[in-house]
Amino acid sequence: MAPEESSKISLEKNLKLDFGAPKKSPSKSKLRRIIKFFGFSLLFLLIVLVGAVLWLRTDSGLNFLAKKALSGLSEKGLTLSWTSLEGPIPEKLIIQGLVASDKLGRFA
């Protein structure tokens, strides 16, 4: 082996080049994880909110909402009744045949 070849081989062994991605600092990596967590959390909450509004626009959603409203009023001694409940929530709600009463009788 010629002396030039041996120096060339030893130079190649000692020279290590790393062209990979730059190392991330721990603070940037942690910040990205926090931002991703909050981003996915907000996305999840948005999906749940949209789903809830879409469900409230169905007949079962309206019935659920009506039962919750009635239970809250009955605790205060008031009763409500109606003949029909329809309309898209949250734009407009149509209540037909609404009757409100308390222990003294009907007042509306």
C-alpha positions in Angstrom: 0.0 0.0 0.0 1.3 3.4 -0.9 1.8 6.1 1.8 -0.7 8.3 0.1 -3.4 5.6 0.2 -2.9 4.9 3.9 -3.2 8.6 4.8 -6.3 8.9 2.7 -7.9 5.9 4.5 -7.1 7.2 7.9 -8.4 10.7 6.9 -11.7 9.1 5.9 -12.0 7.1 9.1 -11.4 10.2 11.3 -13.7 12.5 9.3 -17.3 11.8 10.2 -19.9 14.0 8.6 -23.5 14.0 9.8 -25.9 15.6 7.3 -29.0 14.5 9.3 -31.6 16.8 10.7 -30.3 19.3 13.2 -30.8 18.4 16.8 -33.8 20.0 18.4 -33.3 21.9 21.6 -35.4 20.5 24.5 -37.3 23.7 25.0 -38.5 23.9 21.3 -39.6 20.2 21.4 -41.5 20.7 24.6 -43.1 23.9 23.3 -44.2 22.0 20.1 -45.7 19.2 22.2 -47.7 21.7 24.3 -48.9 23.6 21.2 -50.0 20.2 19.6 -51.8 19.2 22.8 -53.8 22.5 23.0 -54.4 22.4 19.3 -55.9 18.8 19.4 -57.8 19.7 22.6 -59.4 22.7 20.9 -60.2 20.6 17.8 -61.8 17.9 20.0 -63.9 20.6 21.8 -65.0 22.1 18.5 -66.1 18.7 17.2 -68.0 17.9 20.4 -69.7 21.4 20.3 -70.7 21.0 16.7 -72.0 17.5 17.4 -74.1 18.7 20.3 -75.6 21.6 18.3 -76.4 19.2 15.5 -78.0 16.7 17.9 -80.1 19.5 19.6 -81.6 20.2 16.2 -83.1 16.7 16.1 -86.4 15.6 17.7 -84.6 13.7 20.4 -82.4 16.7 21.2 -85.4 19.0 21.4 -87.1 16.6 23.8 -84.0 16.4 25.9 -83.8 20.2 26.1 -87.5 20.5 27.0 -87.2 17.9 29.8 -84.2 19.7 31.2 -86.1 23.0 31.1 -89.2 21.5 32.7 -87.2 19.8 35.5 -85.6 23.2 36.4 -88.9 25.0 36.5 -90.7 22.3 38.5 -88.1 22.7 41.3 -89.4 26.3 41.6 -93.0 25.3 41.6 -93.8 26.2 38.0 -95.1 23.9 35.3 -95.0 24.3 31.6 -96.8 22.4 28.9 -97.1 22.8 25.1 -98.7 21.1 22.2 -95.7 21.3 19.8 -92.0 22.2 19.9 -90.2 22.6 16.6 -87.6 24.7 14.8 -83.8 24.6 14.4 -81.8 25.4 17.5 -80.1 27.9 17.9 -81.7 30.1 15.2 -85.3 29.9 16.2 -87.5 27.7 18.3 -91.3 27.6 17.8 -93.4 26.6 20.8 -97.1 26.2 20.1 -99.8 25.9 22.8 -97.6 27.0 25.7 -99.3 27.0 29.1 -97.5 28.1 32.3 -98.9 27.5 35.7 -98.0 27.5 39.4 -99.7 26.3 42.6 -102.3 29.1 42.2 -103.3 28.0 38.7 -102.7 28.9 35.1 -101.3 32.3 34.3 -100.2 32.2 30.7 
